[in-house]
Amino acid sequence: MSTAPEPAGGAGRGDTVEPAGPGLDALLVCLQLTDSAFPSGFYTLSHGLEGYAQAKAVTADTVPDLLADLLRHGVGPSDATALALAHRAASAGDWDGLAETDQRLHATKLNRELRLAATRTGRQLLDIARESLGGEPLERYAALVADKRAPGCQAVAAGVAYASAGVPVEQAVTGDLFAFCTSFVGAALRLRLTDHRRAQVVLRAVSPVIREVVAAALRREPADLGGCVPVADAMSGRHERAEARLFAS
């Protein structure tokens, strides 16, 4: 007589395992698109951190505060808001609204390197998402970019990809903001502003800020799109003229 324990969850050998629901598939898509190994080019960006480091305007102790400020006043009102708006437009088939969101976001990128970073990673994400995820929203958006009606910013491409895969908008914005944070902290590691253990502390500590920024982004309308981070813009301007750079932004 066998004394082996029953499988977890109470399912016996003859029981039928129910297939995973759409919520789990949406989570898997979210994990794939936000994985640091996803080849969108995020690893080439410091999101302005290298400019701060070159100006000696950030230290290991102030990296968490800088990240929180950029989330609240920069990424949240701009990229996170654009992602939410793009997700809604793609879900509703509002292609004119989608193009307008992309144009508005691109206009908020005041420095050349920020515009290039946004469109290079955005178009790369769009190409890979069309191949790996597929769906009409991605094809319609790709046509807008090809016709130069939309510049192809990363946040908008991400919003369309999430919508095409059926990922809920709140989960989509949250996932992309966390991807930004991991990329930012990864840049801090490469710039020797933190270590691997402290990086994980920073990522966990920023969770309340992410929740706050997500809630605000979901409430904004197109006219509200755009952050206000003049010091970060100045640091980016210095960075793109630096003699030596490890990152593209």
C-alpha positions as CSV (number, residue, x, y, z in Angstrom):
1,M,0.0,0.0,0.0
2,S,1.5,3.3,-1.1
3,T,2.1,6.0,1.5
4,A,3.0,8.7,-1.0
5,P,1.4,12.1,-0.3
6,E,-1.4,13.3,-2.6
7,P,-0.4,16.0,-5.1
8,A,-0.6,19.6,-3.8
9,G,-4.1,21.1,-4.1
10,G,-5.8,17.8,-3.4
11,A,-5.8,16.6,-7.1
12,G,-5.4,12.9,-7.3
13,R,-3.8,10.9,-10.2
14,G,-7.2,10.5,-12.0
15,D,-8.4,14.0,-11.5
16,T,-8.5,16.5,-14.3
17,V,-6.4,19.6,-13.9
18,E,-8.3,22.7,-15.0
19,P,-6.5,24.9,-17.6
20,A,-5.1,28.2,-16.5
21,G,-7.4,31.1,-17.0
22,P,-6.7,34.3,-19.0
23,G,-5.5,36.1,-15.8
24,L,-2.5,33.8,-15.6
25,D,-1.7,34.2,-19.3
26,A,-1.8,38.0,-18.9
27,L,0.7,37.6,-16.0
28,L,3.0,35.5,-18.2
29,V,2.9,38.2,-20.9
30,C,3.6,40.9,-18.4
31,L,6.6,38.9,-17.0
32,Q,7.9,38.4,-20.5
33,L,7.7,42.0,-21.6
34,T,9.3,43.3,-18.4
35,D,12.0,40.8,-18.1
36,S,15.5,42.4,-18.2
37,A,16.4,39.9,-20.9
38,F,13.7,41.2,-23.3
39,P,15.8,42.7,-26.1
40,S,14.1,46.1,-26.3
41,G,17.4,47.9,-25.6
42,F,16.5,49.0,-22.1
43,Y,19.9,47.8,-20.9
44,T,21.6,50.6,-22.9
45,L,19.7,53.3,-20.9
46,S,20.5,54.8,-17.5
47,H,17.3,57.0,-17.6
48,G,19.4,60.1,-16.8
49,L,21.3,58.5,-13.9
50,E,24.7,58.6,-15.7
51,G,24.3,62.4,-16.2
52,Y,23.7,62.8,-12.5
53,A,26.7,60.7,-11.7
54,Q,28.9,62.6,-14.1
55,A,27.8,65.8,-12.4
56,K,28.4,64.3,-9.0
57,A,24.8,65.1,-8.2
58,V,23.9,61.7,-6.9
59,T,25.4,59.3,-4.3
60,A,24.6,55.8,-3.2
61,D,22.5,57.3,-0.4
62,T,20.4,59.5,-2.7
63,V,19.7,57.0,-5.5
64,P,16.4,55.9,-3.9
65,D,15.2,59.5,-3.5
66,L,16.1,60.3,-7.1
67,L,14.3,57.2,-8.4
68,A,11.2,58.2,-6.4
69,D,11.3,61.8,-7.7
70,L,11.7,60.6,-11.3
71,L,8.7,58.3,-10.9
72,R,6.4,60.9,-9.4
73,H,7.3,63.9,-11.5
74,G,8.8,62.5,-14.7
75,V,7.9,58.9,-15.7
76,G,4.5,58.8,-14.0
77,P,3.0,61.9,-15.7
78,S,4.7,61.1,-19.1
79,D,5.4,57.5,-19.9
80,A,3.1,55.8,-17.5
81,T,0.3,58.0,-18.4
82,A,1.0,57.5,-22.2
83,L,1.0,53.8,-21.7
84,A,-2.4,53.9,-20.0
85,L,-3.8,56.1,-22.7
86,A,-2.3,54.0,-25.4
87,H,-3.7,50.8,-23.9
88,R,-7.2,52.3,-23.8
89,A,-7.0,53.6,-27.3
90,A,-5.8,50.3,-28.7
91,S,-8.4,48.4,-26.8
92,A,-11.1,50.7,-28.2
93,G,-9.7,50.7,-31.7
94,D,-9.1,54.5,-31.5
95,W,-6.2,54.7,-33.8
96,D,-6.3,58.5,-34.2
97,G,-6.2,58.8,-30.4
98,L,-3.3,56.4,-30.3
99,A,-1.3,58.4,-32.8
100,E,-2.1,61.6,-30.8
101,T,-0.9,60.0,-27.6
102,D,2.4,59.0,-29.2
103,Q,2.9,62.4,-30.7
104,R,2.2,64.1,-27.3
105,L,4.6,61.8,-25.5
106,H,7.4,62.4,-28.1
107,A,6.9,66.2,-27.7
108,T,7.6,66.0,-24.0
109,K,11.0,64.5,-24.6
110,L,13.0,67.7,-24.7
111,N,16.5,66.4,-25.4
112,R,17.7,64.6,-28.4
113,E,19.0,61.6,-26.5
114,L,15.7,61.1,-24.7
115,R,13.7,61.2,-28.0
116,L,16.1,58.7,-29.6
117,A,16.1,56.4,-26.6
118,A,12.3,56.4,-26.6
119,T,11.8,55.6,-30.2
120,R,14.7,53.1,-30.6
121,T,13.5,51.0,-27.7
122,G,9.9,51.5,-28.8
123,R,10.3,50.4,-32.3
124,Q,12.4,47.4,-31.2
125,L,9.7,46.4,-28.7
126,L,7.1,46.8,-31.4
127,D,8.9,44.6,-33.9
128,I,9.5,41.8,-31.3
129,A,6.0,42.0,-29.9
130,R,4.5,41.7,-33.4
131,E,6.5,38.5,-33.9
132,S,6.0,37.0,-30.4
133,L,2.5,38.2,-29.4
134,G,0.8,39.3,-32.6
135,G,-2.6,40.8,-32.8
136,E,-4.5,43.6,-34.8
137,P,-3.6,46.4,-32.4
138,L,0.1,45.8,-32.9
139,E,-0.3,45.7,-36.7
140,R,-2.4,48.9,-36.8
141,Y,0.1,50.7,-34.6
142,A,3.0,49.4,-36.8
143,A,1.2,50.9,-39.8
144,L,0.9,54.3,-38.0
145,V,4.6,54.3,-37.3
146,A,5.5,53.2,-40.8
147,D,3.3,56.1,-42.2
148,K,5.1,58.5,-39.8
149,R,1.8,59.3,-38.1
150,A,3.2,58.0,-34.8
151,P,6.9,58.3,-33.7
152,G,6.9,54.9,-32.0
153,C,7.8,55.7,-28.3
154,Q,8.5,52.8,-26.0
155,A,5.6,53.5,-23.5
156,V,3.1,53.7,-26.3
157,A,4.4,50.5,-28.0
158,A,4.2,48.8,-24.6
159,G,0.7,49.9,-24.1
160,V,-0.4,48.5,-27.4
161,A,1.4,45.2,-26.8
162,Y,-0.2,44.8,-23.5
163,A,-3.6,45.6,-24.9
164,S,-3.1,43.2,-27.8
165,A,-2.3,40.4,-25.3
166,G,-5.3,41.2,-23.1
167,V,-3.2,42.4,-20.1
168,P,-5.4,44.7,-17.9
169,V,-4.3,48.3,-18.0
170,E,-3.4,48.6,-14.3
171,Q,-1.2,45.5,-14.5
172,A,0.4,46.8,-17.6
173,V,1.3,50.2,-16.1
174,T,2.6,48.5,-12.9
175,G,4.7,46.1,-14.8
176,D,6.3,48.7,-17.0
177,L,7.0,51.0,-14.1
178,F,8.7,48.1,-12.3
179,A,10.7,47.4,-15.4
180,F,11.9,51.1,-15.4
181,C,12.9,50.7,-11.8
182,T,14.9,47.5,-12.4
183,S,16.6,49.2,-15.3
184,F,17.4,52.3,-13.3
185,V,18.8,50.2,-10.4
186,G,20.7,48.1,-12.9
187,A,22.3,51.2,-14.2
188,A,23.2,52.2,-10.7
189,L,25.0,48.9,-10.3
190,R,27.0,49.4,-13.4
191,L,27.8,52.9,-12.3
192,R,28.9,51.6,-8.9
193,L,26.3,53.6,-7.1
194,T,24.9,50.5,-5.3
195,D,25.5,46.8,-4.9
196,H,23.3,43.8,-5.6
197,R,21.9,43.5,-2.1
198,R,21.1,47.2,-1.7
199,A,19.6,47.2,-5.1
200,Q,16.9,44.7,-4.0
201,V,16.2,46.9,-0.9
202,V,15.7,49.9,-3.1
203,L,13.3,48.0,-5.4
204,R,11.2,46.8,-2.6
205,A,11.2,50.2,-0.8
206,V,9.9,51.9,-4.0
207,S,6.8,49.8,-4.2
208,P,4.5,52.3,-2.4
209,V,5.7,55.0,-4.9
210,I,4.9,52.7,-7.8
211,R,1.4,52.1,-6.5
212,E,0.9,55.9,-6.1
213,V,2.2,56.6,-9.6
214,V,0.0,53.9,-11.2
215,A,-3.2,55.3,-9.5
216,A,-2.4,58.8,-10.7
217,A,-1.5,57.7,-14.3
218,L,-4.8,55.8,-14.6
219,R,-6.8,59.0,-13.7
220,R,-5.1,61.3,-16.3
221,E,-6.5,62.5,-19.6
222,P,-4.6,63.2,-22.8
223,A,-4.3,66.9,-21.9
224,D,-2.5,66.0,-18.7
225,L,0.3,64.1,-20.4
226,G,3.7,65.4,-19.5
227,G,6.1,65.5,-16.6
228,C,8.1,68.4,-15.1
229,V,11.7,67.4,-14.3
230,P,13.9,70.4,-15.3
231,V,17.0,69.2,-13.5
232,A,16.8,65.8,-15.1
233,D,16.4,67.5,-18.5
234,A,19.5,69.6,-17.8
235,M,21.5,66.5,-16.8
236,S,20.4,64.8,-20.0
237,G,21.6,67.8,-22.0
238,R,25.0,67.6,-20.3
239,H,25.1,63.8,-20.8
240,E,24.5,63.9,-24.5
241,R,27.6,66.2,-24.9
242,A,29.8,64.2,-22.6
243,E,33.1,63.0,-24.1
244,A,32.7,59.4,-22.7
245,R,29.4,57.7,-22.0
246,L,28.5,54.2,-20.8
247,F,24.8,54.6,-21.5
248,A,22.7,56.0,-24.4
249,S,20.7,58.2,-22.0
